[in-house]
């Protein structure tokens, strides 16, 4: 499955300047919108954080003035009592600031973690509503990156911003005002210093935003390579492709390393430049301030206070730079997250759902056609037939004839391009998706099991099912014997994907899971292929009794699976080539005759 990542980051080729600027504005807007949306429930706690940080900033700003008073009124005048009194006030302020810092730390950590959890939940819920088309648009590896790595980047930025940004802004503005009050003669030096820091911040932002967009896109690519190589490790080894796949991984790894290094080179230039500005500002203050002290136009305490204020300014501008350094990656990640959240699923709930009067599982196709966007011809073309309760219906056809696509139209995993599919007498787009699928038991082509226990997998569609009902479904699916032999039986461990079970065991558990649900409509998508002929025959015989009142639809490749079906629908190139029983089709359907004849003498046996 190819990963399509629309707008997941800035393209690596050179953009036109106007497009680049508009792209950066859109990306920043995505971050602001995302944070504003998910921070709204925590407005009260944000108010407390802001109040505490303003209190901390006020305390930090008062300390240099207090220090100047100690020097001017205590040290210079040799007033020991004043020094102790002012020192006591300074100690009390420090204790209050420490307590406020601890409370603020707890609050902003809690808020940022909660926002991260809520974003992940929103992403998960949106992805769960995606159709196959939506999933193919983004790709599994890209959605995984967005749900984990991208959310972490936004959460980290939010945590740092909540902890540092407000206090940095308040302290910087306050320190500028107080510094000018302590030494008006040094205002030009202060202005030059602030301008240098602002220019540096703008330069860093303009470089890092597109760079981190590239990093996130290449992270998607690396995830895709890893997923494919881990899932297909046996095929890679069997075909001796380990060296070439290692080279493929190395290329993806080098790509992301190169992109990260380019961003790191910008980071590496920031620290020495900030230190250079800080040190030059300190030297300038001492140099020019010393002259003012020498000619008596500035008290020594004021010079010390001005130096402390300018160091505070540079410290908190540096803190602001830390936030800005995290901003580019957060901007790129927020844009990618917002793309998923803003995606309108191709399969949407109806605004006014219709509830069927009966739930018999009856299905009807009326002139149904389906084609994927951009395809040259439809996968299915003008299909009309009915599937009745109490019947076993088989769908057969060659590879690529559209059997699985047809089946996917019934639970509305896909929507028709033309025509209508009706379940229980109501068109499926008009029904609630949850209600529609609640009446369907699906055993998919790939037996997808989940990490947990046998019982947990069987109860996936019916959590309240009793153990007796589980064993009954297992017996019908011809799985009772092997489950009874597992350590723990129903509580036996199932690894992710059922990797500790054989293919046939996985398929039988998948069939049993559909049976546990006791629906009115069963869809079996070629889920008998890994069973031997004897097990297949016993399972079909048991199914006939268990599903006597339901509508049963079986997609199958093996001729023996469909011989006894009440109705067989033959697909050829997306069209219906014949409908009828085995004997009827053998008499007048050439496509069916060829399928039977190709399977080692079944045609002769018939």
C-alpha positions in Angstrom: 0.0 0.0 0.0 1.5 3.2 -1.1 1.7 6.0 1.4 0.1 9.2 0.0 0.9 12.1 2.2 -0.9 15.2 0.8 0.6 18.3 2.2 2.4 16.4 5.0 5.3 18.8 4.9 7.0 21.3 2.7 8.2 19.8 -0.5 11.9 19.3 -0.9 12.3 21.1 -4.2 12.5 24.8 -4.3 9.1 26.5 -3.8 8.1 29.8 -5.3 8.4 32.5 -2.6 4.7 33.5 -2.6 3.6 29.8 -2.4 6.2 29.2 0.4 4.9 32.2 2.4 1.3 31.2 2.1 2.2 27.6 3.0 3.9 28.8 6.2 1.0 31.0 7.1 -1.4 28.0 6.6 0.9 25.8 8.7 1.1 28.3 11.6 -2.7 28.7 11.4 -3.1 24.9 11.7 -1.0 24.9 14.9 -2.9 27.9 16.4 -6.3 26.4 15.5 -5.4 22.9 16.8 -4.1 24.2 20.2 -7.0 26.7 20.6 -9.6 23.9 20.0 -8.1 21.4 22.4 -7.1 23.9 25.1 -10.6 25.4 25.4 -11.8 22.8 28.0 -8.9 23.8 30.3 -9.5 27.6 30.3 -9.7 27.7 34.1 -6.4 25.9 34.7 -4.8 28.1 32.1 -6.0 31.2 34.0 -4.3 29.8 37.2 -1.1 29.1 35.3 -1.1 32.6 33.8 -1.7 34.2 37.2 1.1 32.2 38.8 3.5 33.0 36.0 2.7 36.8 36.2 3.4 36.5 40.0 6.7 34.8 39.3 7.6 37.4 36.7 6.8 40.2 39.1 9.0 38.6 41.8 11.9 38.1 39.4 11.6 41.7 38.3 11.6 43.1 41.8 14.7 41.2 42.9 17.3 43.3 40.9 15.7 46.5 42.2 15.9 45.2 45.7 19.5 44.2 45.1 20.2 47.8 43.9 18.6 49.2 47.0 20.8 46.9 49.2 23.9 48.2 47.4 22.9 51.9 47.4 21.3 52.1 50.8 23.0 49.2 52.7 26.5 48.5 51.4 27.4 52.0 50.3 26.0 53.5 53.6 27.2 50.6 55.7 23.7 50.1 57.1 23.8 46.4 58.3 20.2 46.5 59.5 18.9 47.6 56.1 20.9 44.8 54.5 19.3 42.2 56.8 15.8 43.5 56.4 16.1 43.7 52.6 17.8 40.3 52.5 14.9 38.8 54.5 12.4 40.2 52.0 14.5 38.8 49.2 14.5 35.4 50.9 10.7 35.4 51.4 10.1 36.3 47.7 12.4 33.5 46.7 10.5 30.9 48.8 7.1 32.1 47.4 8.5 31.9 43.8 9.7 28.3 44.4 6.3 27.3 45.7 4.5 29.0 42.8 6.9 27.2 40.3 6.0 23.8 41.7 2.3 24.4 41.4 2.8 25.8 37.9 4.9 22.8 36.9 2.1 20.4 37.9 -0.6 22.3 36.2 1.1 22.8 32.8 2.4 19.2 32.7 -1.2 18.0 33.4 -2.8 20.3 30.8 -0.3 19.5 28.0 -0.6 15.7 28.7 -4.4 16.0 28.6 -4.3 17.9 25.4 -2.0 15.3 23.8 -4.3 12.5 24.9 -7.4 14.4 23.5 -5.6 15.0 20.1 -4.7 11.3 19.9 -8.3 10.4 20.7 -9.6 12.7 18.0 -7.2 11.3 15.5 -8.2 7.7 16.4 -11.9 8.4 16.2 -11.5 10.1 12.8 -9.4 7.2 11.4 -11.9 4.7 12.7 -14.5 6.5 10.5 -12.3 6.3 7.4 -13.3 4.1 4.5 -10.8 2.0 2.5 -10.4 5.0 0.1 -9.5 7.3 3.0 -7.0 4.9 4.4 -5.3 4.5 1.0 -5.1 8.3 0.7 -3.0 8.7 3.8 -1.4 5.2 4.2 -1.0 3.2 7.3 2.6 4.3 8.1 1.7 8.0 7.7 -1.3 7.7 10.0 0.8 5.9 12.6 3.4 8.7 12.5 0.7 11.3 12.8 -1.0 9.6 15.7 2.2 9.1 17.7 5.2 11.2 16.6 3.3 14.3 15.4 1.2 14.4 18.5 4.3 14.2 20.7 5.8 17.2 18.9 2.7 19.3 19.4 2.5 18.2 23.1 6.1 19.0 23.7 5.8 22.4 22.2 2.6 23.1 24.2 4.3 22.0 27.5 7.3 24.2 26.9 5.2 27.1 25.7 2.9 26.9 28.8 5.9 26.7 31.1 8.1 29.4 29.5 6.4 31.6 27.0 4.2 33.8 29.1 6.7 34.3 31.9 9.4 35.0 29.2 7.2 37.7 27.6 6.1 39.3 30.8 9.6 39.3 32.3 11.2 40.6 29.1 8.8 43.5 28.8 9.0 44.3 32.5 12.8 44.1 32.5 13.0 46.5 29.5 10.9 49.1 31.3 12.7 48.7 34.7 16.1 48.7 33.0 15.4 52.0 31.2 14.3 53.4 34.6 17.6 52.3 36.2 19.9 53.5 33.4 18.3 55.7 30.6 21.8 56.4 29.3 22.1 52.8 28.2 18.8 52.6 26.3 20.6 52.6 22.8 22.6 49.5 23.9 19.5 47.8 25.1 17.7 48.5 21.8 20.5 47.2 19.7 20.6 44.0 21.8 16.9 43.3 21.4 17.0 44.0 17.7 19.8 41.5 17.2 17.8 38.8 19.1 14.7 39.4 17.1 16.6 39.2 13.8 18.1 35.9 14.9 14.6 34.5 15.9 13.2 35.4 12.5 16.1 33.8 10.6 15.8 30.6 12.6 12.0 30.3 12.0 12.3 30.9 8.3 14.9 28.1 8.0 13.4 25.5 10.3 9.7 25.3 9.3 10.3 23.8 5.8 13.1 21.6 7.1 11.0 19.9 9.7 8.2 19.4 7.2 10.7 17.3 5.2 11.8 15.4 8.4 8.2 14.3 9.1 7.6 13.2 5.5 10.7 11.1 5.6 9.7 9.7 8.9 6.6 8.4 7.2 8.8 6.8 4.5 11.0 5.1 7.1 8.0 3.8 8.9 6.6 2.3 5.7 9.9 0.5 4.9 10.1 -0.9 8.5 6.5 -2.1 8.5 6.9 -3.9 5.2 10.2 -5.5 6.1 9.1 -6.7 9.5 5.8 -8.0 8.2 7.4 -9.7 5.2 10.6 -10.9 6.8 10.0 -14.6 5.8 9.4 -13.7 2.2 12.5 -11.5 2.2 14.6 -14.4 3.5 13.0 -17.0 1.3 13.8 -15.0 -1.9 17.3 -14.0 -0.6 16.4 -10.3 -0.7 18.0 -9.4 2.6 20.9 -7.4 1.0 18.6 -5.4 -1.3 16.1 -4.7 1.5 18.9 -3.7 3.8 20.0 -1.2 1.1 16.4 0.1 0.9 16.3 0.6 4.6 19.7 2.3 4.5 18.5 4.7 1.8 15.4 5.7 3.9 17.5 6.0 7.0 20.1 8.2 5.2 17.3 10.4 3.9 15.8 11.1 7.3 19.3 11.5 8.8 20.3 14.0 6.2 17.1 16.0 6.7 17.6 15.9 10.5 21.2 17.0 10.2 20.3 20.0 8.1 17.9 21.1 10.8 20.5 20.3 13.4 23.0 22.6 11.7 20.7 25.5 12.1 20.2 24.6 15.8 24.0 24.4 16.2 24.4 28.0 14.9 21.8 29.4 17.4 23.6 28.7 20.7 26.9 30.4 19.9 25.1 33.4 18.4 22.9 33.8 21.5 25.9 33.5 23.7 27.8 36.0 21.6 25.0 38.5 21.8 24.7 38.0 25.6 28.4 38.4 26.2 28.8 41.4 24.0 25.8 43.1 25.7 27.3 42.4 29.1 30.6 43.9 28.0 28.9 46.9 26.6 26.9 47.5 29.8 30.0 47.3 32.0 32.1 49.4 29.6 29.6 52.2 29.0 27.9 51.9 32.4 31.3 52.1 34.1 31.9 55.5 32.5 28.5 56.7 33.7 29.3 55.6 37.3 32.8 57.3 37.0 31.3 60.7 36.1 28.6 60.4 38.8 25.6 60.3 36.5 24.6 56.7 37.5 24.9 55.1 41.0 26.8 51.8 41.3 23.7 50.0 42.5 21.7 51.1 39.4 24.4 49.8 37.2 24.3 46.4 38.9 20.5 46.4 38.6 20.7 47.4 34.9 23.2 44.6 34.3 20.9 42.1 36.1 17.9 43.3 34.1 19.7 43.0 30.7 20.9 39.5 31.7 17.2 38.7 32.6 16.1 40.1 29.2 18.7 38.0 27.3 17.9 34.9 29.5 14.2 35.1 28.7 14.7 36.0 25.1 16.9 32.9 25.0 14.0 31.0 26.7 11.7 32.4 24.0 14.2 31.1 21.4 13.9 27.7 22.9 10.1 27.8 22.3 10.7 29.1 18.8 13.1 26.3 18.1 10.4 23.8 18.9 7.8 25.7 16.9 8.8 24.7 13.4 8.4 21.0 14.0 5.2 21.6 16.0 3.9 23.7 13.1 4.6 20.9 10.5 3.2 18.2 12.8 0.0 20.3 13.6 -0.7 20.7 9.9 -0.4 16.9 9.3 -2.7 16.2 12.3 -5.2 18.8 11.1 -5.3 17.2 7.7 -6.5 13.9 9.2 -9.0 15.6 11.6 -10.4 17.8 8.8 -10.9 14.9 6.4 -14.5 14.2 5.7 -14.9 10.4 5.4 -16.0 9.1 2.1 -18.5 7.0 4.0 -20.6 9.3 6.1 -23.5 8.8 8.4 -26.9 9.8 6.9 -28.4 13.0 8.3 -31.8 11.3 8.8 -31.2 7.5 9.1 -34.0 5.1 8.2 -34.6 2.1 10.4 -35.7 -1.1 8.5 -39.0 -2.6 9.6 -37.6 -6.1 9.5 -34.2 -7.5 10.1 -34.1 -10.7 8.0 -30.8 -10.1 6.4 -32.3 -9.9 2.9 -29.9 -8.2 0.4 -30.8 -6.8 -3.0 -28.5 -5.3 -5.7 -30.3 -3.0 -8.3 -28.2 -2.1 -11.3 -25.1 -1.6 -9.1 -21.8 -0.3 -10.6 -18.6 0.6 -8.8 -15.4 2.1 -9.9 -12.4 3.6 -8.0 -11.6 7.3 -8.7 -9.2 7.6 -11.6 -9.7 4.0 -12.8 -10.2 3.4 -16.5 -13.2 1.1 -16.1 -15.5 0.1 -13.3 -14.7 -2.9 -11.1 -18.4 -3.9 -11.0 -20.9 -3.2 -13.8 -24.7 -3.2 -13.7 -25.2 -6.0 -11.1 -28.8 -7.0 -10.3 -29.7 -9.9 -8.0 -31.2 -10.7 -4.6 -30.0 -12.7 -1.6 -32.8 -14.2 0.4 -33.0 -15.3 4.1 -32.6 -19.0 4.6 -30.5 -19.4 1.6 -26.8 -20.0 1.1 -25.5 -17.8 -1.7 -22.1 -18.2 -3.3 -20.1 -15.7 -5.3 -17.5 -17.1 -7.6 -15.3 -15.8 -10.4 -11.7 -15.4 -11.5 -9.1 -13.4 -9.8 -9.9 -9.6 -10.2 -13.5 -10.3 -11.1 -14.8 -8.0 -8.2 -16.0 -10.6 -5.7 -14.5 -8.9 -2.6 -15.5 -5.5 -3.8 -19.1 -6.7 -4.2 -19.1 -8.0 -0.6 -17.7 -4.7 0.7 -20.7 -2.8 -0.7 -23.1 -4.7 1.6 -21.7 -3.5 5.0 -20.9 -0.1 3.3 -17.2 -0.3 3.4 -17.6 1.2 -0.1 -20.4 3.2 -1.7 -21.8 2.4 -5.1 -20.9 4.6 -8.1 -24.3 3.8 -9.6 -27.4 1.9 -8.6 -28.5 0.8 -5.1 -27.7 -1.9 -2.5 -30.6 -2.7 -0.1 -30.3 -4.5 3.2 -33.5 -5.4 5.0 -35.4 -3.5 2.3 -33.6 -0.1 2.9 -30.7 1.3 0.8 -27.5 1.1 2.9 -26.5 4.8 2.6 -29.8 5.7 4.3 -29.2 3.4 7.3 -27.2 4.2 10.4 -23.8 2.6 9.8 -23.6 1.2 13.3 -27.1 -0.4 13.0 -26.4 -1.8 9.6 -23.2 -3.5 10.6 -24.6 -4.7 13.9 -26.7 -7.1 11.9 -23.8 -8.5 9.9 -21.3 -11.3 10.8 -18.2 -10.9 8.8 -15.4 -13.4 8.3 -12.9 -11.4 6.1 -10.5 -12.8 3.5 -7.5 -12.2 5.9 -8.3 -13.7 9.3 -7.4 -10.7 11.5 -7.0 -11.6 15.1 -6.1 -9.3 17.9 -3.6 -9.7 20.8 -5.4 -11.1 23.8 -7.2 -14.4 24.4 -9.3 -16.7 22.4 -12.4 -15.7 24.3 -11.6 -12.0 23.8 -11.4 -12.4 20.1 -14.6 -14.4 19.9 -16.5 -11.8 21.9 -15.2 -9.0 19.7 -18.7 -8.4 18.2 -20.7 -9.6 21.2 -19.1 -8.9 24.6 -21.9 -10.5 26.6 -21.6 -13.9 24.9 -21.5 -16.8 27.4 -18.8 -19.5 27.4 -21.4 -22.0 26.2 -22.1 -19.8 23.2 -18.4 -19.5 22.5 -17.9 -23.3 22.6 -21.0 -23.8 20.3 -19.5 -21.3 17.7 -16.2 -23.1 18.0 -17.8 -26.5 17.4 -19.6 -25.2 14.3 -16.4 -23.7 13.0 -14.6 -27.0 13.6 -12.3 -25.2 16.1 -13.4 -26.8 19.4 -10.9 -29.6 19.3 -7.8 -27.4 18.8 -9.0 -24.7 21.3 -9.7 -27.4 23.9 -6.0 -28.5 23.5 -4.6 -25.1 24.1 -3.2 -24.2 27.5 -6.0 -22.3 29.2 -8.5 -23.2 26.4 -10.7 -20.1 26.0 -8.2 -18.1 28.0 -5.3 -19.2 25.8 -3.1 -16.3 24.6 -3.4 -15.1 21.0 -0.5 -13.0 19.7 -1.1 -9.9 17.5 -2.4 -11.1 14.2 -2.7 -14.7 15.5 0.9 -15.4 14.7 1.1 -18.2 17.2 -1.6 -20.1 15.3 -1.7 -21.8 11.9 -3.5 -20.3 9.0 -6.4 -22.7 9.2 -6.7 -22.1 13.0 -6.9 -18.4 12.4 -9.6 -18.8 9.7 -11.7 -21.1 11.9 -11.5 -18.6 14.8 -12.5 -15.8 12.5 -15.5 -17.8 11.3 -16.4 -18.6 15.0 -16.2 -14.9 15.8 -18.8 -14.2 13.1 -21.0 -17.0 14.4 -20.9 -15.8 18.0 -22.6 -12.5 16.9 -25.7 -14.4 15.8 -26.6 -11.9 13.0 -29.2 -12.1 10.3 -26.6 -11.8 7.6 -23.3 -13.7 7.3 -20.6 -12.6 4.9 -17.8 -15.2 4.4 -15.1 -13.7 2.2 -13.0 -16.6 0.9 -12.3 -17.7 4.5 -12.3 -21.4 3.8 -9.2 -21.4 1.6 -6.7 -22.6 4.3 -8.9 -25.5 5.4 -8.5 -29.0 4.1 -11.3 -30.6 2.1 -12.6 -32.7 5.0 -12.7 -29.8 7.5 -14.3 -27.6 4.8 -17.1 -30.1 4.2 -17.8 -30.6 8.0 -17.8 -26.8 8.5 -20.2 -26.2 5.7 -22.6 -28.9 7.0 -22.5 -27.4 10.5 -23.0 -24.0 9.0 -26.2 -25.1 7.2 -27.8 -26.0 10.5 -26.5 -23.0 12.5 -27.5 -20.4 9.9 -30.7 -21.9 8.6 -32.8 -18.8 9.1 -30.1 -16.2 8.1 -28.9 -14.9 4.8 -25.5 -16.5 4.0 -23.1 -15.1 1.4 -19.9 -17.1 0.7 -17.1 -15.8 -1.6 -15.0 -18.9 -2.6 -12.4 -20.0 -5.0 -12.7 -23.7 -4.3 -15.4 -25.5 -6.3 -16.3 -27.9 -3.5 -17.3 -25.0 -1.3 -20.0 -23.8 -3.6 -21.5 -27.0 -5.0 -24.4 -27.2 -2.5 -25.2 -23.4 -2.4 -28.9 -22.5 -3.1 -27.8 -19.7 -5.4 -24.4 -19.2 -7.2 -23.6 -15.8 -8.7 -20.8 -16.0 -11.3 -18.7 -12.8 -11.9 -16.6 -12.4 -15.0 -14.8 -9.0 -15.5 -17.1 -7.3 -13.0 -20.3 -8.4 -14.8 -22.7 -11.2 -13.9 -22.1 -14.2 -16.2 -24.7 -16.4 -14.6 -27.0 -17.0 -11.6 -28.4 -20.3 -10.5 -27.6 -23.6 -8.8 -24.6 -25.7 -9.6 -26.5 -28.0 -12.0 -28.2 -25.0 -13.8 -24.9 -23.2 -14.3 -23.1 -26.3 -15.5 -25.8 -26.5 -18.2 -25.7 -23.0 -19.5 -22.9 -20.9 -18.0 -19.6 -21.2 -19.8 -17.6 -19.1 -17.3 -18.8 -21.4 -14.5 -18.0 -24.5 -16.5 -14.4 -23.2 -17.0 -14.0 -22.6 -13.3 -15.2 -26.1 -12.4 -13.2 -27.8 -15.2 -10.0 -26.0 -14.1 -10.1 -27.6 -10.6 -8.8 -31.0 -11.2 -11.7 -33.0 -12.5 -14.6 -31.4 -10.6 -16.4 -30.8 -13.9 -16.3 -34.5 -14.7 -17.5 -35.4 -11.3 -20.4 -33.1 -11.6 
